[in-house]
Amino acid sequence: MNPSPFHGIFSFGATQGESFGKMQEDVQAVQIPESMVSSRQHTATIPAVQQRPVGQIAVDIYEQDDYYIIRAPIAGVRLSDLDIEVDEKILTIRGTRRVSDTIPEDQFYLQECFWGEFSRSITMPFSVDPKKVKATFSKDSILKVIIPKEDKVKVIRINEGS
């Protein structure tokens, strides 16, 4: 596998072992309303005592044609429970995975599934225009965020006497 031209540019937080892949999939998708892809206005601060743990989702990031694509399988989540925010270079996927039944803690032998709020922020190698970001959410609960690559700026040398 060739090294990625973006090695070290994307920021993934604390998760290890993430990789880029060149994969295509045939997905029948539901378009996420543009109102869900928004620019961050402000962030509320909650005292540390009241904060609950926030889970993190796994993502694949790859490029295809003129786009970067972020793909995240998010089982157990409805479209209405997802939010995508863009703030300069940082794209954040946020949501809530809700438990449909209540099981007392003492009845669990093993509990590995994360239920509750989750968030994942990805630092892109350029500023992202929130109006150009598109997203789909398939019937198989696969979120795809599609970000156009930045336009290349042509460098023109200006010489004396030209």
C-alpha positions in Angstrom: 0.0 0.0 0.0 1.4 3.4 -0.9 1.7 5.9 1.9 -1.1 8.5 2.0 -0.3 12.0 0.8 -2.2 13.2 3.9 -0.2 11.2 6.4 -0.2 13.2 9.7 -2.6 15.9 8.4 -5.9 14.5 9.6 -6.4 14.6 13.3 -8.3 11.7 14.8 -8.2 12.3 18.5 -7.2 9.4 20.8 -8.2 6.5 18.4 -5.4 4.4 17.1 -5.1 2.2 14.1 -7.2 4.2 11.7 -6.5 3.8 8.0 -7.4 5.3 4.6 -9.0 3.0 2.0 -10.0 3.2 -1.6 -13.4 1.5 -1.3 -16.6 2.0 -3.1 -20.0 0.9 -2.0 -23.4 0.7 -3.6 -25.7 2.5 -1.1 -29.2 3.6 -1.4 -29.1 6.7 0.6 -31.4 9.2 2.3 -30.3 12.8 1.8 -29.6 14.6 5.1 -31.4 17.9 5.2 -29.1 20.9 4.7 -30.3 22.3 8.0 -28.4 19.5 9.8 -25.1 20.5 8.2 -24.4 23.8 10.0 -21.6 26.1 10.9 -20.9 26.2 14.7 -22.2 29.4 16.3 -21.1 28.9 19.9 -20.3 26.2 22.4 -22.0 25.9 25.8 -19.7 25.0 28.7 -21.0 22.5 31.2 -19.3 22.2 34.5 -17.2 19.0 34.7 -19.3 17.6 37.6 -22.4 17.4 35.3 -20.6 16.0 32.2 -21.4 12.4 31.2 -19.0 10.3 29.2 -19.2 10.9 25.4 -18.6 8.0 23.1 -16.7 8.2 19.9 -17.5 6.6 16.5 -15.2 4.9 14.1 -14.7 6.4 10.7 -13.0 5.6 7.4 -11.6 8.6 5.4 -10.8 8.2 1.7 -10.6 10.2 -1.4 -12.6 9.6 -4.5 -12.3 11.8 -7.6 -12.5 15.5 -6.3 -13.9 14.6 -2.9 -12.8 13.5 0.6 -15.3 11.1 2.0 -15.8 10.3 5.7 -17.8 7.1 6.2 -19.1 6.0 9.6 -21.2 3.0 10.5 -23.6 4.2 13.2 -26.0 1.4 14.1 -28.9 2.1 16.4 -29.1 5.8 15.4 -31.9 7.6 13.6 -31.3 10.4 11.2 -33.0 12.8 13.6 -30.4 11.9 16.2 -27.4 13.1 14.1 -25.8 16.5 13.7 -22.9 17.6 11.5 -21.0 20.8 12.3 -18.2 22.6 10.4 -16.0 25.1 12.1 -13.1 26.2 9.8 -11.0 23.0 9.4 -12.9 20.9 12.0 -15.8 18.7 11.0 -17.7 17.3 13.9 -20.2 14.4 13.8 -22.4 14.3 16.9 -25.4 12.3 17.9 -27.1 10.1 20.4 -27.6 6.3 20.4 -30.8 5.7 22.5 -31.6 2.5 24.4 -35.1 1.3 23.6 -35.5 -0.8 26.8 -34.3 -0.4 30.3 -32.2 -3.2 31.8 -31.0 -2.9 35.4 -27.2 -2.6 35.8 -27.0 -5.7 38.0 -28.5 -7.9 35.2 -25.6 -7.3 32.8 -22.7 -9.9 32.6 -21.0 -7.8 29.9 -21.8 -4.3 28.5 -19.5 -3.3 25.6 -22.0 -1.3 23.5 -22.0 2.4 24.0 -25.4 4.1 24.5 -25.8 7.8 24.8 -24.1 10.8 23.3 -21.2 10.4 20.9 -19.0 12.9 19.1 -16.2 12.7 16.6 -14.1 15.7 15.4 -11.9 15.4 12.3 -9.4 18.1 11.4 -9.2 18.5 7.7 -6.0 19.8 5.9 -7.9 23.0 4.7 -10.9 25.2 5.7 -14.2 23.6 4.8 -17.1 25.5 3.4 -20.2 24.2 5.3 -22.4 25.0 2.3 -20.4 22.6 0.1 -20.6 19.6 2.5 -23.1 16.9 1.5 -24.1 13.9 3.6 -26.1 10.8 3.2 -27.4 8.2 5.7 -28.2 4.8 4.2 -30.9 2.4 5.3 -27.9 0.3 6.6 -27.0 3.1 9.1 -23.9 4.2 7.2 -23.2 7.9 7.3 -21.2 9.4 4.4 -20.0 13.0 4.6 -18.8 14.2 1.2 -16.4 17.2 1.2 -15.1 18.7 -2.0 -11.3 19.0 -2.2 -10.0 22.6 -1.9 -9.4 24.5 -5.1 -5.8 24.6 -6.0 -4.4 28.2 -6.1 -2.1 28.7 -9.1 1.2 30.3 -8.2 2.2 32.9 -10.8 5.8 34.3 -10.6 6.2 38.0 -11.3 9.6 38.8 -12.6 11.2 42.3 -13.0 10.7 43.6 -16.5 7.9 41.2 -17.4 
